[in-house]
Amino acid sequence: MTQQVGPGTWRGLKQTSTSDHIFTILAFDQRGNYRKMLPEGTPYEAAVQIKTEVVSALSPHTSAVLLDPIYGLQPALHVAGSSGLLVALEKSGYSGDSTYRRLDFIEGWTVDKIKRMGASAAKLLVYYHPDSGALANELDEIMRQLAADCRRVDLPFFVEPLSYSLDPAVSKSSAAFAATRPNAVRETARRLSRLGVDVLKLEFPVDAAFDTDEAAWRSACEAISEVCAVPWVLLSAGVDFETFEKQVTVACQAGASGFLAGRAIWREGVAMDTAGRMAFLQDTAVERVARLSEIATQYARPWTEFFAPPTGGESWFTGYDSLTPQA
C-alpha cells in the first residue's frame, strides 16, 4: 500500500530521481574525510573548487547531487539543471565516545534553510546501532522531530545510518563485527523506516572483505527490503568501484531503489591536478556513473511503489497542511 505525500515531497523525490523513479545520486558531502584526502594545507578555496569541478562534470549524468553546507554552496550553484540537490543537516563526525555516538549539528543550519536555498531534499547521517538501548531511542526521537520539520516545509528527508561497534575491543573492520552486520543493518532499516523518513541510504549489509558469496549478499539485501517501509538506496562506503558495481547489482535486484555513491566514483580525481582531474572525471568517472545507472535502471525498485501523489480539488490549497501526512 502506498503512502500519500505532500506536493513538495513528491516533487522533491521526482527531482532527485530519474524519469523511471530510480535514484542515481552522486554524494560529495564529505568534510573531515575529504580534508584527509587533500594535501596538508590545502586552502578552503581550493577544496571548494575541486568539489565544484566534480559536480560540474558529473551532475549532468546523475539524478541528483548530495552536498554539505561547509564546502557546498558554490558546487550547488553548478549542479546541472537536470539534477536535484540534497543538502546535509549534520555536523561531520559525532559527539561522545566511539562506542556511544551522539548526533552533532551545525550551529545555525536548519531544515528551513535547506528548503530556502532551493534544495530538493534534506539528508541526515547518523551513527546508529539498534542495540544501543537508550541512545537508539534518543536518536529515534531526534529523527522523528527532523522528519516532522521536513513535513512542515514539505521537503523529502533522506537518512543515512552508519553502523559501528558497541564494543571497544571489536573493530568494525573485524570478522566478529562482520558476523553481526547483516542483522544490525536490517534492524536499523526496520526501525528507522517507521520514523517519518522518506528514503534510507544504507550500507551494504555484508562485509565483502569476509564474505564474497553473492547468494548470501542477495539474501541479506532481500531481508532489508522485507522490513523496510520506505525506499532504500545503497551507499558506497569507500569501497572500490568494482566491488560497488557488484553490490549495486545485487542490492537493486533485491529491492533497492538505486544508489547514492561518492568515493567509489570520484576518489582518484581529488588528488590530481586540474587537467588530470578533468580528464579522469570526463572519462573514467562518467563511465562509472553510466554503468551504475544502467544497473539501477534495469533492476531497481521505483520509489513510486511506496509513495502516491497528493490529491485535491479546486480549493486544495486551503487545506495544504493536511496534504502532508503525519508519521
N, C-alpha and C positions, 0 to 999 in steps of 0.2 A: 504494500500500500504506500503510495507516495504522500509526502507531506507538502502542504501548500506553503509557499514562502512569499515574502513581500516583493513588490516590483523592483526595488533597488537590489535586493539579494538575487533575484532572478537575473537581472541584467548584469550584475557583477559576476555571477557564475558563467554567464554567456561570454562576457568579456575576457575571462581568464581561461576559456576552453576553446576548442576547435569547433568548426561547424557541425562536427559529429558529436559534440558534447563530451569530448575527451580532453583531459588536462595534459599538455605537453609544455611544462613550465620550466624556465631557467631560474636557478637560485644563485644569487650573489649578494646575500645579506650578511656574509661573514665579516667579522670585525677583528676580534683578537686573533683568530686563526689566520685570517687574511694578512694581518700585520706580520705574523711569523713567516709567511711565505715571501715577504718582501725583504730586500737588503736592509740591514740596520741603518736607521737614519733617514729612510725614505720620507720625504715631506708629505704632509697631508694632501697638498695639491696633486702630487704625482700619483698617490693612491687613488684619488678621485678620478684622475684621468684614465688610469688603467681600467677601472670599473666602467667608465663611460665608453671606452673603446670596445670592451667586451659586449656591453649591452647594445651599442650601435650596430655591431657586426652580427649578433645572434638573435636579437629580438624580432627581426622580420621573419625568423624561421620558427618561432615559438608561440604558444598561445598566450603566454604571459611571462613577466619577469618579477622575481621577488627581490626586493632591495631593503636596505636598512636606512634609518634616518640620519646616521652619522656621516656616511660617505655617499648616500644615495640620492641627494637632491639633483645634482647635475646629471647623473646617469638616468634618473627618472624622466628628465626632460628630453632625453634622447631615445626613450623607448619608442619603438615603431608604433604608428597609429593603429596597426592591425593587431597589436598585442596589448593585453591587460597589464595592470600593475598591482602587485601585492606589496605591502609595507609591514615590516616587523614592528611589534609593540615592545618587546622585552629588551632589557639591557643584556649585553653579551655576558655569558657566564651565569653564575648563580651566587647566592649568599648562603652562609652556613658551611659546614664541612663537607668532605667528598662523599660521605655516606648519608647526609641529611641535607639535600639540596633544595633550597627555597627559591622561589621566583624573585627576580630583581627587575625593577623597571627604570626607564629613563625619566628623570625628573622633567616634568612639563610636557611629556609626549603622551598623547591620548588617542583613543578611537576617533573622537570628534575631529582631531587634526588630520588623521589619516584620511577620513572622509573628505575633509575640507580641501586637501591638496589634490583631490581628484582620483585617488586610488580606487581600484576595483574591489579590493578586499584587504582585510587586516589579518596578520599572521602572528601566532604566539608560539615560541619554542619553550618547552617546559621539560626539565629533567624529572622523570616520573618512574616510580616503581609501585605497582598495585599492592605490594605487601608492606609498604612503609607506614601503614596504620594512620596515626593522627595526621602525619604530613600529607599523605594522599588525600585525606578528607579535606584538609586545608586548601590544597591545590585545586581540588574539585570545586570548592566553593568560589575560589578566585575565578576559575574558568566559567562557572555559571554566571557570575557577575559580568565578566567581559563579554560573554555571549549575549547577555541582556543589553549591554551597552551597544553592541553591534546591531542587535534587532531594533534598538531605539532609533538608530540612524539608517537602518535598512542596508547594512553592509555585510557581505559574506565574511565568515570567521573561519580561518584555517588554523588548525592546531598541530604542532609538531612535537610529540612526546619522544624523548630520548631515554632509553633505559640505562641503568647504571647499577653497580653492585652495592648492596647494603652492608656487605662485609668487607672491612678494610684489608683483610687477608686474601680476598678473592678479587682479582683484576677482571675488568670487563673483557679483556682480551684473552682470558684463560679458558681452558676446556671446561672447568667447573661452571663458570658463568654461562658459557655457550649452551650447556645442557639445560639451563633454565630459561633461556631466551625465548624459545617459541611460546611457552605458556605466558611469560611476562608480557610479550608484545600483544598476544591475543587478549589477555585480560585487560590490558591497557585500552585496547581498541573497544572492547565491550563497555568499559566504564565511561570513557571519555565521549563516546559517540552518543551518549544519552544526556549530555550536559547542555545541549543547545548549540553545539559545534556544527558547522556546515560541512567541512571536509577535514579528514585526518591525513596528515603527512607522516607516514610510518616508515621505520627502518625495516630492512628485510628481516624476517623472523628467525632465520637460520644463519649462523656464522659460517661463511664459506671456507674459512681457514680450518675448520674442524669437520665439516660435512659437505661433501660435493655431490651428494646424491640428489639429483633433481626431482626424483619422485618424493623424497622427504621434503624438499623445498615446496613442492606443489601442495602437499598435504598441509603444511604449516600455513601457507597463504590461504588455502581454502578454509582453514579453521578461522582465520581472521574474518574472511568475508561472511562466514556463517553468523558471526556475532556482532559485526559492525553495522550500526543502524544508519550510517551516513557513508557517502563515497570516501574511499581512501586511495591515496596515491603513494608511490614509492619514492623515498629519498635515496641519494647515492651514498651518503655517509663516508665519503672519502675513498671508496673502493675504486680500482682501476676500471677503465671503460669496458674492457672485455668481460669482466665479471658482472658489471652493472647491466650490460646488454642481456646477459643470460637471466639475471634477476628480474629485469623488466618483463621479459618474455613470460617467465613463469608466473610472476605476480599478476600480470594482465590476463593471462589465461585462467587464473584462479579467482578473478573477480575485482582486481584493482581497476581504478578509473583513469590510470595514466601514471605520469611521473612528475616529480619536482626535483630536479637534479642540478648540482653545481660543479664540484671539483672534478667529477668523472668526465665532464665536458670540457672545462676551460683551464684546468690546473696548470698544465705545462706552459701556457701562454703568459702567465703572470710574471715569471722571471725573465722573459725575453725582452729585447729592446723593441721599440715601437714597430720597426719594419718587420722584424721576425714575428712579433705577436700578431700583427695584422695578417701576415701570410698564414700563420697557424690557424687563426680564427676563421678566415675565409675558406680555408681548405679543410683541415682535419676537424675543427670544432663544428663547422656547418655540417659536415658529413656525419658526425656523431649525432647531432640533433636530428638530422633527417632519418637516420637509421632507427633511433629510439621512437621517433614519431610514427614511422612506418609500423613498428611493432605495436605501439599503443593503438593506432587506428585500426589495425587488424583484429586485436584481441580484447582491448579494454572495455569495461562496462560503462556505458554513458551515465553521467550523473542524473540525467532526466528520469532514470528508473527509480530515483529516490525522492525527487522534488517535482512539484507541479507549480505552474504559474498562478498568480492571483486571479481571481475573478471579480467582476464588479460591473454594475450598470452605469447609467448616466451620471449618477451622483457618487461614484465610488470614492472620490477624493474627500468627501465629508467624513467618511469613516476610515480614512487611510491608516490610522494607528491600528485598527482591528485587522488590517490585512497582513500585519507582521505577527505571525504566531508566537506564542509564548512556549518555552520549553516545559 
